[in-house]
């Protein structure tokens, strides 16, 4: 009888601990006002670099242009494979910050949220449509940078544009 009780309690403890560990990321996101974002279906898939678009940004170093050779987009994540040293690398999760997020946060909490988002590779999506998505690498702020940009699908091609370049990708 004691063996069955001990086995049951250990099993229950393991199940509860796994449940708590697996749900910690979403709990933190809610604490900072983040909501998991679902990407438009038209953007999803694995996209490979096809050609560089013409960019009219004179004087911009080439290390900040045409950064990625492959982009994989799923329902909630985006994975970047770099061609050059600059740019985002690895898998990022889309968490949308809401207007309520800004109203409730003190400057210290905003800094903590930004630090947490950067550490856990969150991207902030905004201004999206059925075949269009803009994102920012800084979670609570929107800045023009080589790591932020706009994704759109047109004529079977994914177009990645940012402040410094425009690239075309195909499946």
N, C-alpha and C positions, 0 to 999 in steps of 0.2 A: 504494500500500500504506500509506504514512504517513497519507494523508487518511482512509482507512478506520479506522485505529487511533485517530487523534485524534477522529474523529466518535464512535466507539464509546466511548471513555473519557469524553468530554463527556456523552454520553447517559446512561451509567452513573452519572456524578456527579450529574446532574440528578435522576434517578430516586431515588437514595439520599437526596439532600438533601430532596426533597419528602416522602419517607417519614418521615424523622426529624422534620421540622417538623410534620407533621399529627398525630403521635402524642404530642406533648409534654404535652398536658393530662392524658391518662390516666396518663402516667408520673409526673407530679407528684401526682396523686391517690393513686396507690399509695404514693408516698413518705410521704405524710401519713396513710396508713391508710384512705383513702376508697375506697368501692366504688360504682360507678355503680348507681343504684337504678332499678328499673322500676316505673312507676306502675300501679295496677290499671286494667284495661281499662274498667271502669264509669265512671271519672273522666275519661277522655280525651275530647277534643273542644274546641270553642269554645263557651264559656258567656257569656251576656249577662245583665247585671243586670236582675232582674225586680222585686224589692221588698225593702225593708228590714224585717228582723225587729225585734221589740220587744226592746230591751235595757234591763235594769234596773240601769244603772250611773249613779246620780245624781251630778251634778257633773263628769262626763267631758266634756271639750270635744268639740264635734261634728266638729272637724277630724280626730279619730282614729276616727270611726265611718263605716261605709259607704264604704270607700275606692276600690273598683274598679268600673269599668263593663263590663269584659270580662276574662275569664280563659281562656287557651288552654293546654290540657294535652296534652302528647305523651307518648311512652313514657318519656322521661328528663328532659323539661324542662317548665317552666311559665312562661307569659308573662303579665304583669300590665299592664293598661291602666288608668291611674288616673282617678278622678273628682275627686280633691282633691289637694292638695300632699303630704300625708303618705302613707306607704305605700311598698311596693316598686314599682319601675318597670322594665319590660324583661323580658328572658329570663333565667331562673335554671335551673341544672342541679341535679338531686337527686343528692347523694353521701351515702351512709350512712356514718357513722362507727361502727366496731365497738368492742366492749368491749376488744379487744386494743389498739386505738388509744390508749386512756387509760393502759394499763399500761406501754407502751413509751416514752411521751413524757415528756421533762423539761419543766419550766415554760417554758423558752425555746423549745423546739420546739413546744409547744402554742400559744404566742403567735404564732409564725411560721406555723403551720398555720391559725389563726384569721384572721390577716391575709391570707394567700393565698386562703382560701376567700371572704372578703368581697370582695376585689379581683376574683376570677373569678366572682362571683355564684353561690355554692353555697348550697343549702338542705339542711338536715338532716332527712330524713324519719324518723319513728318511729311505733310503735304502729299499724301499718296492717293492713287487712283487705281483703276483696274489693271493698268499695265505700266504703272509709274510709281516710283518711290524715291524719296530723298532721305538721306541719313547724315548724322553728324557723329563724329568720334567722341566729342565731348557730350556727356549725357544730358546735362541740364542747360547747356548753352549751344547756340548754333553759330559756328564760325566757318569761314571759308578756309579750307586747307586742302592739302593733297590727300589727306585721309578721310575727308568728307566728300559727299558728292550726290549724284543723282543717277538712278538706274531707270531705264525705260526699255520697253520692247517695241520694236517697229520692224515690220517686214521680216520676221523670223530672226532678228538680230537683237542682242542685248547691247544697249549703249550705256557706257559708264562715262559720265562727264563730271568734272570738278573744276575748280578755279584755274587749273593749269593745263588740262588736256581733255581729250575726248577719244575714247577707245571703243572699238566694235568687237563683239564676241559672238560666236556661233555655237550651237549645240553640237 
